[in-house]
C-alpha cells in the first residue's frame, strides 16, 4: 500500500478573495469553485481549496490561526485505501464524504483525509548548466519564463506540541518513513509512495526558533517548480503584484539540498517555491542533525541572526528503523 503524496490542501482563511488572488499570482491555476470557496489545481492533479475560516464544511481542528485546516493524502489503489481506512477505523471515527474522501483526525489533532489519487506524470526539462571547463550548453541560450507554474505540492509543515508522538502516528498508522530528524526541532517524514525527501514536516512547537510559541499552527506549504530561474521569476512577479517579499530571500536547505523562497501568505503561514531537492527511497538512511538550526540552511540571501554563525555539519545516521509490518 502506498500514499503517493498530497492530493489536496484545504485552507481556512479570513478573506477568500485576497487569498485567491495571492495563489493565482503565485502561479496556481483557478478551477471550478463555488459561492463559498475557491479551488486551484496543479499539473500533477493535486489541488488547493480555500474556504472561510468559519465555513461549517471545514473540519474541527486544534490549529491556531489561519492556514491549512485539512490535508488529504492520495493513495495509489483501492486495496491500499481500504486497508488504511480499516486500520484507522479501529480506534477513531472515519467518515466518507460525498467527494469520496475518507476523513479522520490524527492523534495530534490534525484533520486529514485519504482518497484515490492517480497522479498525472509531469515532464520537466531543466536547462543544462555551464561551468568553467565544463560546457553543457553551447550556442544555446537558456529558456526564458514570464511566470512561475508550480507543478505539484511537495510538502506541508505544521508546528505541534508533541511532534515526536506525531511522527510515531504517521509511521505506524499511515506508513510514513523518517527521512531526517533535526534534534529538538522537527522530523521530516516521507509518504511511502513518493520520492520527495519529505511530504510532511512536524516542527517542535516549543523549539527556540522564530515563530514557535508552543501552539499548534500551520507553518507553510511547498510548491515544486523546475529550477532556480522559475523560483526567481515567480518571486519577482509576486513583488510586482504588491505581495510582501521573502524575509530570507533565496536560499538552499542543508538538510534536503532544496532551493527555497518563502513568501508570507494571506491564507496563513507562508507559500514556498521549491526546487532541486533530494529524491530518496527506502534505501535512504535517516540522519539526526545535532545542530538543528544549521541543518535548516546552507546559504540564504538575507542572513538572519539565528544563522549568523557558520554552518555546522554534525550529524549521525539513524539505524534500526523499520516501517510497520504491512506497509511496503
N, C-alpha and C positions, 0 to 999 in steps of 0.2 A: 504494500500500500504506500502511496506517496502523496504528500501535499506539494504541489508544484509551485507555490508562491502565493502572492496576494492577488485575489480576484477583485476585491473592492475595498475602498476606504470610505466610510460614511462619517462626514463631519457634522458636528453641531455648532452653529455659528450665530453671532449676533446680527449680522447683516448679510443676507443671502446674495443680494445684488453686487455688493462690493467684493465679496468673496469670489463670486463667479467671474467678475471682471479680472480679478487677480489671476485665477487659473487660466483664463483664456489668454491673457497677456503672457503668462508663463509658458504657453505652448500646448496646452491640452485642447482636445477637440470637443466642442459642445455636441451633446447628443440630445435626444428627446427627453424632456424633463416633465414638469408639471407646474401647477399653480403654486405649490409649496416646496418645491425642491428644484435643484439643477443637477445635471448629470454630465460628466465628461468621460470620454473613452480614450484609450491609448492603443497604439498599433498592435500590441500583444493581446488585446482583448480585455485587459483589466480596466477598471473604472473608478472614478471619484464621484461621490454623491454628496451634495451639500443640502442640509436641512437647517431650519431654525433651531436654536438650542432648546426651545420649548415645544418642538414638534412632538406630539404623542407617539409618533411612529419611531422615534429614536429610542433605543433600549435604555433601561436604567443603568447607571454606571457610577463607579466610585471616583471617577475623574473630576478634578477641579478645573474650571475654566473651559474655554472653547478648544476645539480641536477634534481629532478623530475619536468618535464615540464607539465605533464598531469596526472590527477588522474581519473581513470574510476571506477565508483561505480556499484556494482552489484545489480540488482533488482530482486525480488522474483517471478514475474509473468508478463505476457503480459499486463493485465489490469492496473497494477500499473505503468509499464513502459510507457504505452500510456498516462496515466493521468499526470505523471510528465513531459513528453515531451510537452503535450498540454499546461500545465501551463507555462512552461518556454518559449514556443514559443510566448506567448502574448507580450513580450517586448524585445526579443533578437533573434538572428539568431541561429537556431538549425539545424545542418546538420547530415545526416546519412551516415556513411562511408560504404565501401564495406564489412567491418568486422561486420556490424550490429550495431556499436556503435553510439549513438546519442551524438554529441559533441556540446559544448557551452562554453561561457566564463562567469564567475561569475561577480557580481558587483565589486568584489575586485581584478579583473584582472587575476584570475587563470583559466587555461583551465581545463575543466572537461568533463567527458562523462558518459553516462548511458547505461547499457546493461543487458540483461538477464543473471543471474548467479545462477546456481544450485550448491551450494557448496557441495563438497564431504565430507561426515562425516569423521572426524579424530578421531582416538582412541588413547588415551594416558593412560598410567598406571604408574603414579609416584610411586616410592618406598615408602612404609610406613616408618615413622620416629620413631626412638628410642629416648627416653629421660630418664634421671634418674627417676626410679619408674614408667615408662610408656613404656612397652615393646610391640612394634608393629611388630618387625621383629626378630624372634627367630630362631636360627640355619639357618639363611638365609642371605647371603651377598647381597649387592646391585648389580644391573646390571651395567656393565662397558661398556662405549661407546668409540669408536675410533674417531668419528666425530659428529659434530652437524648437525642436519637436521631440519631446521625451518619448521613448519607445516603450517603457514599461515602468512598473513600480518595483523598485529593487528591495526596499526595506522600510520598516516603520519602527519608531522608537518611543518608548514610554519610560517615565520615572515612576518607580513603585517602591513602597516602603520595604517589602521583603523580596528583593529581586532574586535572591538565591532560591527561595521556595518557588518563585515564578518559573525559574529555569527548570526545576525538577518537574513541575506540572507539564510544561511544554515538552520536555523529554519523554516522560513516562506515559502521557496520555495522547500526545499528538505526534510523537516520533521525531521531534526536532533534535538536531545534533549541535553540540557545543563546538564552535569554531575557535573562539578565543575568550579569555577572561582577563579583564583589567581589574586587578585586585582592589576590592573595596569600592569599585567604580561602576562596573557593568559587565554583562555577559552577552556575547554575540552568538546568536542561535540561527542555524540554517535549517529551513524546511528540507525534508529528506529527498524531495523530488526536484530540487534546483541546485545549480552550481554557484549561485551567488554566495559570497563569503558569509553573509548573514541576511536573513529575511526579517528578523526581529532582534532589536537590541533592548534589553531590560536594564535600565540605569538604576543605581542606588539613589533613591530619593533624598537620602541624607548625606550624600557624598560631598566633600569640600570642594565644590565646583560652582561657578556662577549659575544662578537659576535654580539650584537644588534647595528646596525648603522643607523636605520631609513629606510632602504631599504627593498624591497620585496624579500625575499630569501627563498629557500628551506632549512630546518633545518635538519631533519632526518626522517628515516622510521624505524618502529619497526617490527621485525620478531619474531613470537612466537615460543618458544621452551618449552620443558616439565618441566624442573626444573633447579635448580642451577647447578647440575652436567653437564647438556648439555650446559649451558651457558659457564662454565669454560673450558670444553673440546673444545668448539668452539673457545674461546678466546685464549687458548694455541696453538691450531692449526694455527690460524691466525698469531701469533707471530713467530711460527716456519717457516711459509711460507714467513716471512720477512715484514709483514704489520705492520704499526705503532700501538703501544699499546694504550689502552684506557688511557685518561688523568685522569679520575676519578677512574678507576678500577670498581670492583663490588660494586654495591650499591642497596639500596631499596628506591623507591619513597615513600614519606609520603602520597601524595595525592591520589594515586590509589593502594598502597600497593605492587606494582610490583617490582621484582628484575630487575636490568638493567646492561648492559655492552655496552657502546658506543665505536665504532671503527671508526676512520677517514676513509672516503671512497673516492677513486679516482674519483668516479662518481658524487661527490658532497655531501656536508654535512657529516652526519655520518650514519652508519648502526648499529642498536641496536638489540642485543639479549634481549628478554624479557620473563619473566615467572612469574607465581603466582600473577597475577594482580586481582583486584576486578572485579567480574562479576555482572552487575546490570541490572535492567529492569525499567519499568515506575513507580515502587514503590520506587525507589531511590529518596531521597531528595537532590537536589544540595546544595553545600556549597560554601561560599565565604571565601577565606583564606586571612586574613588581614596582614599576614607576609609572602608574597609570596615566597621568596627565601627558606624559611624553609619548605614550603609545597612541594618544589621540592624534598627534600631528607630527609630521617630519618638517614641513615648512608651511607657512602661511604668509600672505601678502601683508596683512596688518597684524603685527606681532602683539598679542595680548600680554598682560602682566604675568598670567599663570604659565606662559610658555617662554618667559624671558631667559631662563637658563637653557643651555644647550640640550638637545635631545638626549635622553638616556636610552640605553639599548638592552637593559637587563630583562630577560625573560627565561622561563624554563618550560619544557614540554610537559603536557599533562597526559599521562598514560593510564591505561586501565579503565577507560570509559567505554561502556558497551551500551548500545541502544536497547530499549526494552524489547524483550522477546516478542516476535510477531511483527515488528516493524522492519522493513527491508529497504 
